[in-house]
Amino acid sequence: MGFSISVEGGQGEATIKLVGELDAAAAPQFKEAIEKLAVDKPQRLILHMDQLEFMASAGLRVLIFARQKMGADVSLYVIGSRGPVLNTLKMSGFHHSVYLQDTYAPE
């Protein structure tokens, strides 16, 4: 399976939908999307991961980059992560710096 990303921005929110396998080859595409969205300084970054089947350490590094690039004032939501992706988030401790939710509900 490949990787696809879709990005939407506006009204203080930025939304990224990740599908497939986020490996070292796909990570630069994800990082580029984060960099572009950071310019607009959203209040919330919503990452839909319900269709993300795999995330390599390179993908995790981009998530950490996103947390740093967006800044502490930005709420970061990880929506629908499951299986190996959720395990990676929990094993790394990254789940402590985001809102993990099954469906998006701003806090």
MARTOR-715806 format. One line per field, with one value per residue: residue number from 1; residue in one letter; chain; z, y, x of N, C-alpha, C, O, CB in turn. Coordinates in Angstrom, 1 decimal, padded with zeros to 4 digits. Each point is the difference from the previous one (the first is absolute). Glycine has a CB too. Layout:
residues N
pos <- [NUM, ...]
code <- [A, ...]
unit <- [A, ...]
n_w <- [Z, ...]
n_v <- [Y, ...]
n_u <- [X, ...]
ca_w <- [Z, ...]
ca_v <- [Y, ...]
ca_u <- [X, ...]
c_w <- [Z, ...]
c_v <- [Y, ...]
c_u <- [X, ...]
o_w <- [Z, ...]
o_v <- [Y, ...]
o_u <- [X, ...]
cb_w <- [Z, ...]
cb_v <- [Y, ...]
cb_u <- [X, ...]
END
This chain:
residues 107
pos <- [1, 2, 3, 4, 5, 6, 7, 8, 9, 10, 11, 12, 13, 14, 15, 16, 17, 18, 19, 20, 21, 22, 23, 24, 25, 26, 27, 28, 29, 30, 31, 32, 33, 34, 35, 36, 37, 38, 39, 40, 41, 42, 43, 44, 45, 46, 47, 48, 49, 50, 51, 52, 53, 54, 55, 56, 57, 58, 59, 60, 61, 62, 63, 64, 65, 66, 67, 68, 69, 70, 71, 72, 73, 74, 75, 76, 77, 78, 79, 80, 81, 82, 83, 84, 85, 86, 87, 88, 89, 90, 91, 92, 93, 94, 95, 96, 97, 98, 99, 100, 101, 102, 103, 104, 105, 106, 107]
code <- [M, G, F, S, I, S, V, E, G, G, Q, G, E, A, T, I, K, L, V, G, E, L, D, A, A, A, A, P, Q, F, K, E, A, I, E, K, L, A, V, D, K, P, Q, R, L, I, L, H, M, D, Q, L, E, F, M, A, S, A, G, L, R, V, L, I, F, A, R, Q, K, M, G, A, D, V, S, L, Y, V, I, G, S, R, G, P, V, L, N, T, L, K, M, S, G, F, H, H, S, V, Y, L, Q, D, T, Y, A, P, E]
unit <- [A, A, A, A, A, A, A, A, A, A, A, A, A, A, A, A, A, A, A, A, A, A, A, A, A, A, A, A, A, A, A, A, A, A, A, A, A, A, A, A, A, A, A, A, A, A, A, A, A, A, A, A, A, A, A, A, A, A, A, A, A, A, A, A, A, A, A, A, A, A, A, A, A, A, A, A, A, A, A, A, A, A, A, A, A, A, A, A, A, A, A, A, A, A, A, A, A, A, A, A, A, A, A, A, A, A, A]
n_w <- [000.0, -001.9, 002.2, -000.8, 001.7, -000.4, 001.0, 001.0, 000.7, 001.3, 002.8, 001.3, -002.0, -001.3, -000.9, -000.3, -001.4, 001.0, -002.6, 001.1, 001.7, 001.8, -001.8, 000.6, -002.4, 001.9, 001.6, -002.5, 000.0, 003.1, -000.3, -002.2, 001.9, 002.3, -001.9, -000.8, 002.9, 001.0, -001.9, 001.9, 003.0, -000.4, 002.8, -001.3, -001.3, -000.7, -000.3, -001.6, 001.5, -001.3, -002.3, 002.1, -001.1, 001.6, 002.1, -001.4, 002.7, -002.5, 001.6, 002.7, -001.5, -000.8, 003.1, 000.9, -002.3, 001.1, 002.9, -001.2, -002.0, 002.1, 002.2, 002.5, -001.9, -001.4, 001.9, -001.3, -000.6, -000.1, -001.7, 000.9, 001.8, -000.5, 000.9, 000.6, 000.6, 003.0, 000.3, -000.9, 002.2, 002.3, -000.6, 000.1, 003.0, -002.9, 002.2, 001.6, -002.7, -000.7, 001.3, -000.2, -001.7, -000.8, -001.3, -000.2, 003.3, -000.7, 002.8]
n_v <- [-001.2, 002.3, 001.5, 001.3, 002.5, 000.8, 002.8, 000.8, 002.8, 001.1, 001.5, 000.3, -002.7, -000.6, -002.5, -001.6, -002.1, -001.6, -001.8, -002.2, -000.6, 002.9, -001.7, 002.0, 000.7, 001.9, 001.8, 002.0, -000.1, 000.8, 002.4, 001.5, 000.0, 001.5, 002.3, 000.7, 000.1, 002.0, 002.3, -000.1, 000.2, -003.1, 001.2, -002.9, -001.4, -001.7, -002.3, -001.1, -002.4, -001.2, -000.7, -000.4, -003.3, 001.5, 002.5, -001.1, 001.0, 001.9, 000.3, 000.8, 002.4, 001.2, 000.0, 001.7, 002.2, 000.5, 000.8, 002.3, 001.4, 000.7, 001.4, -001.6, 001.3, -003.0, -001.4, -002.2, -001.2, -002.8, 000.0, -003.3, -000.7, -003.0, -001.6, 000.6, 002.9, -000.6, -001.2, 002.7, 001.7, -001.9, -000.2, 003.2, 000.4, 000.8, -000.6, 002.6, 001.9, -000.9, 000.6, -003.5, 001.0, -002.9, 002.9, 002.6, 000.4, 003.1, -001.2]
n_u <- [000.8, 001.5, 000.0, -003.0, 001.0, -003.3, 001.5, -003.1, 001.6, -002.6, -000.1, 003.4, 000.6, 002.9, -002.2, 002.9, -002.4, 002.9, -001.3, 002.2, 001.8, 000.3, 002.8, 002.0, -002.0, -001.9, 002.3, 000.1, -003.2, -000.1, 001.9, -001.8, -002.5, 001.6, 000.9, -002.9, -001.0, 002.3, -001.2, -002.6, 001.7, -002.0, -000.9, 000.8, 002.7, -003.0, 002.6, -003.0, 002.1, -003.1, 002.3, 002.8, 000.2, 002.4, 000.6, 003.1, 000.8, -001.1, -002.8, 001.4, 001.5, -002.8, -001.1, 002.5, -000.5, -002.9, 001.1, 001.9, -001.9, -002.2, 002.0, -000.4, -002.4, -000.5, -002.4, 002.2, -003.3, 001.9, -003.2, 000.5, 002.9, -001.0, 002.4, 002.5, -001.3, -000.4, 002.9, 001.4, -001.6, 001.0, 003.1, 000.4, -001.5, -001.9, -002.3, 001.4, -000.8, -003.4, -002.7, 000.8, -003.0, -000.9, -000.4, 001.9, -001.0, 001.8, 001.1]
ca_w <- [000.0, 000.0, 001.0, -000.5, 001.0, -000.4, 000.9, 000.0, 001.0, 000.1, 001.3, 001.2, 000.0, -001.1, 000.1, -000.8, 000.0, -000.4, -000.4, -000.5, 000.8, 000.2, 000.1, -000.3, -001.3, 000.0, 001.1, -000.5, -000.4, 001.2, 000.6, -000.8, 000.3, 001.3, -000.2, -000.7, 000.9, 001.1, -000.4, 000.3, 001.5, 000.5, 001.4, 000.2, -001.1, 000.1, -000.8, -000.2, -000.2, 000.0, -001.2, 000.0, 000.4, 000.6, 000.2, 000.4, 000.9, -000.8, 000.2, 001.4, 000.1, -000.6, 001.0, 001.0, -000.7, -000.1, 001.3, 000.2, -001.0, 000.2, 001.3, 001.1, 000.1, -001.0, 000.5, -001.0, 000.2, -000.8, -000.1, -000.6, -000.1, 000.5, -000.4, 000.1, 000.1, 001.4, 000.9, -000.2, 000.7, 001.5, 000.4, 000.0, 000.9, -000.7, 000.3, 001.1, -000.5, -000.9, 000.3, -000.7, 000.0, -001.0, -000.9, 000.3, 000.9, 000.6, 001.5]
ca_v <- [001.2, 001.2, 001.0, 001.2, 001.0, 001.1, 001.1, 001.1, 001.0, 001.1, 000.2, -000.3, -001.4, -000.6, -001.4, -000.9, -001.4, -000.9, -001.3, -001.0, -000.3, 001.2, -000.5, 001.0, 000.6, 000.8, 001.0, 001.4, 000.6, 000.4, 001.2, 001.1, 000.4, 000.6, 001.3, 000.9, 000.4, 000.8, 001.4, 000.7, 000.0, -000.4, -000.3, -001.5, -000.8, -001.2, -001.1, -001.1, -001.1, -001.3, -000.9, -000.2, -001.4, -000.1, 001.2, -000.2, 001.0, 001.2, 000.6, 000.5, 001.2, 001.1, 000.3, 000.8, 001.2, 000.8, 000.5, 001.0, 001.0, 000.7, 000.7, -000.5, 000.5, -000.7, -001.4, -001.0, -001.1, -001.2, -000.6, -001.3, -000.8, -001.4, -001.0, 000.3, 001.5, 000.3, -000.6, 000.9, 001.2, -000.2, -000.4, 001.1, 001.0, 001.2, 000.2, 000.9, 001.4, 000.2, -000.5, -001.2, -000.1, -000.9, 000.9, 001.3, 000.8, 001.0, 000.1]
ca_u <- [-000.8, 000.7, -000.3, -000.6, -000.3, -000.8, 000.2, -000.9, 000.3, -000.9, -000.7, 000.8, 000.3, 000.7, -000.3, 000.8, -000.4, 001.1, -000.5, 001.0, 001.2, 000.9, 001.3, 001.1, -000.2, -001.1, 000.1, 000.2, -001.3, -000.7, 000.7, -000.2, -001.4, 000.1, 000.6, -001.0, -001.1, 000.6, 000.1, -001.3, -000.2, -001.4, -000.1, -000.2, 000.5, -000.7, 000.7, -000.9, 000.9, -000.8, 000.3, 001.5, 000.2, 001.4, 000.8, 001.4, 000.6, 000.0, -001.3, 000.0, 000.8, -000.8, -001.0, 000.7, 000.3, -001.3, -000.3, 000.9, -000.2, -001.3, 000.2, -000.7, -001.4, -000.8, -000.5, 000.3, -000.9, 000.3, -001.3, -000.3, 001.1, -000.3, 001.0, 001.4, 000.2, -000.3, 001.0, 001.2, -000.2, 000.0, 001.3, 000.9, -000.4, -000.5, -001.4, -000.1, 000.1, -001.0, -001.3, -000.3, -001.4, -000.5, -000.6, 000.5, -000.8, 000.9, -000.1]
c_w <- [000.0, 001.1, -000.7, 001.2, -000.7, 001.1, -000.2, 001.1, 000.0, 001.4, 001.2, 000.2, -001.2, 000.1, -001.0, 000.1, -000.6, -000.3, -000.5, 000.9, 000.0, 000.3, -000.3, -001.3, 000.0, 001.0, -000.5, -000.5, 001.2, 000.7, -000.8, 000.3, 001.4, -000.1, -000.6, 000.9, 001.2, -000.3, 000.3, 001.5, 000.5, 001.5, 000.3, -001.3, 000.3, -001.0, 000.0, -000.4, 000.0, -001.2, -000.1, 000.5, 000.7, 000.1, 000.4, 000.9, -000.7, 000.1, 001.4, 000.1, -000.6, 001.0, 001.1, -000.6, 000.0, 001.4, 000.3, -000.9, 000.3, 001.3, 001.0, 000.1, -000.9, 000.6, -001.2, 000.3, -001.0, 000.0, -000.6, -000.1, 000.7, -000.3, 000.2, 000.1, 001.4, 001.0, -000.1, 000.8, 001.5, 000.4, 000.0, 001.0, -000.6, 000.3, 001.2, -000.5, -001.0, 000.6, -000.9, 000.1, -001.2, -001.1, 000.5, 000.9, 000.7, 001.5, 000.4]
c_v <- [001.2, 001.0, 001.2, 000.9, 001.1, 001.0, 001.0, 001.0, 001.0, 000.1, -000.5, -001.5, -000.4, -001.5, -000.7, -001.4, -000.8, -001.4, -000.9, -000.2, 001.2, -000.5, 001.1, 000.7, 001.0, 001.2, 001.5, 000.7, 000.5, 001.2, 001.3, 000.6, 000.8, 001.4, 001.0, 000.5, 000.9, 001.5, 000.7, 000.0, -000.4, -000.2, -001.5, -000.7, -001.4, -001.0, -001.2, -001.2, -001.4, -000.9, -000.1, -001.4, -000.2, 001.3, -000.4, 001.1, 001.4, 000.8, 000.6, 001.3, 001.2, 000.5, 000.9, 001.4, 000.9, 000.6, 001.2, 001.2, 000.8, 000.8, -000.6, 000.4, -000.7, -001.4, -000.9, -001.2, -001.1, -000.8, -001.4, -000.9, -001.4, -000.9, 000.4, 001.5, 000.5, -000.5, 000.9, 001.3, -000.2, -000.4, 001.1, 001.1, 001.2, 000.2, 000.9, 001.5, 000.3, -000.5, -001.2, -000.2, -001.0, 000.8, 001.4, 000.7, 000.9, 000.0, 001.4]
c_u <- [000.9, -000.4, -000.7, -000.3, -000.9, 000.0, -001.1, 000.3, -001.1, -000.7, 000.7, 000.3, 000.7, -000.3, 000.8, -000.5, 001.1, -000.6, 001.2, 001.1, 000.9, 001.4, 001.0, -000.2, -001.1, 000.1, 000.3, -001.3, -000.8, 000.6, -000.2, -001.4, 000.0, 000.6, -000.9, -001.1, 000.4, 000.0, -001.3, -000.3, -001.4, 000.0, -000.1, 000.6, -000.7, 000.5, -001.0, 000.9, -000.8, 000.3, 001.6, 000.3, 001.3, 000.6, 001.4, 000.5, 000.1, -001.3, -000.1, 000.8, -000.7, -001.1, 000.7, 000.4, -001.3, -000.3, 000.9, -000.3, -001.3, 000.0, -001.0, -001.4, -001.0, -000.4, 000.1, -000.9, 000.4, -001.4, 000.0, 001.3, -000.3, 001.2, 001.4, 000.3, -000.2, 001.0, 001.3, -000.2, 000.1, 001.4, 001.0, -000.4, -000.6, -001.5, -000.2, -000.1, -001.1, -001.4, -000.2, -001.5, -000.4, -000.6, 000.4, -001.1, 000.9, -000.2, 000.1]
o_w <- [000.6, 001.0, -001.1, 001.1, -001.1, 001.2, -001.1, 001.1, -001.0, 000.7, 000.9, 000.9, -001.1, 001.1, -001.2, 001.1, -001.1, 000.8, -000.7, 001.2, -001.1, 001.2, -000.2, -000.2, -000.8, -000.1, 000.5, 000.2, -000.1, 000.4, 000.6, 000.0, 000.1, 000.5, 000.4, 000.0, 000.4, 000.9, 000.4, 000.4, 000.6, 000.6, 001.1, -001.1, 001.0, -001.2, 001.0, -001.1, 000.1, 000.1, -001.1, 001.2, 000.8, -000.9, 001.1, 000.2, 000.6, 000.1, 000.2, 000.7, 000.5, 000.1, 000.4, 000.7, 000.2, 000.1, 000.5, 000.4, -000.2, 000.2, -000.3, 000.6, 000.1, 000.4, -001.1, 001.0, -001.1, 001.1, -001.1, -000.7, 001.0, -000.8, 001.0, 000.6, 000.6, 000.9, 001.0, 000.6, 000.7, 001.1, 000.8, 000.3, 000.6, -000.1, 000.2, 000.8, -000.6, 001.1, -001.2, 001.0, -001.0, -001.2, 001.1, -000.4, 000.9, 000.5, 001.2]
o_v <- [000.0, -000.5, 000.4, -000.4, 000.3, -000.3, 000.4, -000.4, 000.2, -001.0, -000.5, -000.4, 000.5, -000.6, 000.4, -000.5, 000.2, -000.5, 000.5, -000.2, 000.4, -000.2, 001.2, 001.1, 001.0, 001.0, 000.9, 001.2, 001.0, 000.9, 001.0, 001.2, 001.0, 001.0, 001.2, 001.1, 000.8, 000.8, 001.2, 000.6, 000.7, -000.2, -000.4, 000.5, -000.6, 000.2, -000.7, 000.0, -001.0, -001.2, -000.5, -000.3, -000.9, 000.9, -000.5, 001.0, 001.0, 001.2, 001.1, 000.9, 001.1, 001.2, 001.0, 001.0, 001.2, 001.1, 001.0, 001.2, 001.2, 001.0, -000.7, -000.6, 000.2, -000.8, 000.2, -000.6, 000.2, -000.5, -000.2, -001.0, 000.0, 000.3, 000.7, 000.4, 000.8, 000.7, 000.2, 000.4, 000.9, 000.4, 000.0, 000.8, 001.0, 001.2, 000.5, 000.9, 001.0, -000.6, 000.1, -000.1, -000.1, -000.3, 000.2, 000.2, -000.4, 000.0, 000.3]
o_u <- [001.0, -000.4, 000.4, -000.2, 000.2, 000.0, -000.3, 000.5, -000.7, -000.1, -000.6, 000.7, -000.2, 000.2, 000.2, -000.2, 000.4, -000.7, 000.8, -000.2, 000.5, 000.3, -000.3, 000.4, 000.0, -000.7, -000.6, -000.1, -000.6, -000.7, -000.2, -000.2, -000.7, -000.6, 000.0, -000.4, -000.8, -000.1, 000.1, -001.0, -000.7, 001.1, 000.4, -000.3, 000.2, 000.0, -000.1, 000.6, 000.6, -000.2, 000.4, -000.3, 000.2, -000.2, 000.2, -000.7, 000.0, 000.0, -000.6, -000.4, 000.2, -000.2, -000.6, -000.1, 000.1, -000.4, -000.5, 000.0, 000.0, -000.6, -000.9, -000.9, -001.2, 000.8, -000.4, 000.1, 000.3, -000.4, 000.6, -000.1, -000.7, 000.9, 000.4, 001.0, 000.8, 000.5, 000.7, 001.0, 000.6, 000.5, 001.0, 000.9, -000.4, -000.4, -001.2, -000.4, 000.0, 000.0, -000.1, -000.6, 000.7, 000.1, 000.2, -001.1, 000.7, -001.2, 000.0]
cb_w <- [000.6, -003.5, 002.5, -003.1, 002.3, -002.6, 001.2, -002.1, 000.8, -003.2, -002.2, 000.1, 002.5, -001.3, 001.9, -000.9, 000.9, 000.6, 000.1, -003.4, 000.5, -000.4, -000.4, 001.6, -000.3, -000.5, 000.9, -000.8, -002.0, -000.1, 000.3, -001.8, -001.4, 000.6, -000.6, -002.1, -001.0, -000.2, -002.3, -002.6, -000.6, -002.8, -000.8, 002.6, -001.3, 002.0, -000.5, 000.5, 001.0, 001.2, 000.0, -000.9, -002.8, -000.2, -000.5, -002.4, 000.6, -001.7, -001.9, 000.1, -000.7, -002.5, -000.9, 000.4, -001.6, -001.9, 000.3, 000.3, -001.5, -001.4, -000.9, 000.6, 000.4, -002.4, 002.7, -001.4, 001.8, -000.5, 000.9, -000.5, -001.1, 000.5, -002.5, -001.9, -003.0, -001.5, -001.3, -002.9, -002.5, -001.2, -001.8, -002.7, 000.9, -001.7, -001.0, 000.7, 001.1, -003.0, 002.0, -000.5, 002.0, 002.9, -001.8, -001.7, -000.6, -002.6, -000.9]
cb_v <- [-001.2, 000.2, -001.1, -000.8, -000.7, -001.2, -000.7, -001.1, -000.6, 000.7, 000.4, 002.3, -000.9, 002.4, 000.1, 002.0, 000.4, 001.8, 000.5, 000.9, -002.8, 001.7, -003.5, -002.5, -003.1, -003.0, -002.8, -001.9, -002.6, -003.3, -002.6, -002.1, -003.0, -003.2, -002.3, -002.2, -003.0, -002.8, -001.8, -001.4, 001.1, -001.0, 002.6, -000.2, 001.9, 001.0, 001.5, 001.4, 002.3, 002.5, 001.3, 002.8, 000.2, -003.2, 001.9, -002.2, -002.9, -002.2, -002.7, -003.3, -002.5, -002.1, -003.1, -003.2, -002.3, -002.7, -003.3, -002.8, -002.6, -002.8, 002.7, 000.5, 002.0, 002.0, 000.8, 001.4, 001.4, 000.4, 002.5, 002.0, 002.0, 000.1, -001.6, -002.5, -000.6, -000.7, -002.5, -001.5, -000.1, -001.1, -002.2, -001.3, -001.8, -001.6, -002.8, -002.5, -001.0, 000.3, 002.2, -001.0, 002.4, -001.5, -001.8, -000.1, -001.4, 001.4, -002.6]
cb_u <- [-002.9, 000.6, 001.6, -000.8, 002.1, -001.5, 002.8, -002.3, 003.1, -000.3, -001.5, -001.7, -001.8, 001.6, -002.5, 002.3, -002.9, 002.4, -003.0, -000.4, -000.6, -002.3, -000.4, 001.1, 000.8, -000.7, 001.4, 002.4, 000.7, 000.1, 001.9, 001.7, -000.2, 000.8, 002.2, 000.9, -000.3, 001.4, 001.4, 000.2, 002.4, -001.4, -001.6, -001.7, 002.0, -002.1, 002.5, -002.6, 001.2, -001.5, -002.5, 000.7, -001.6, 000.4, -002.3, 001.1, 001.3, 001.7, -000.4, 000.1, 001.8, 000.7, -000.7, 001.0, 001.7, -000.5, -000.1, 001.7, 001.2, -000.6, 001.6, 003.0, 002.2, 000.3, -001.2, 002.3, -002.1, 003.0, -001.6, -001.7, 002.3, -003.4, -002.0, -000.5, -001.5, -002.9, -001.7, -000.6, -002.1, -002.9, -001.5, -000.6, 002.2, 002.0, 000.8, 001.6, 002.4, 001.6, -000.8, 002.9, -001.0, -000.5, -002.1, 002.5, -002.4, 001.2, 001.0]
END
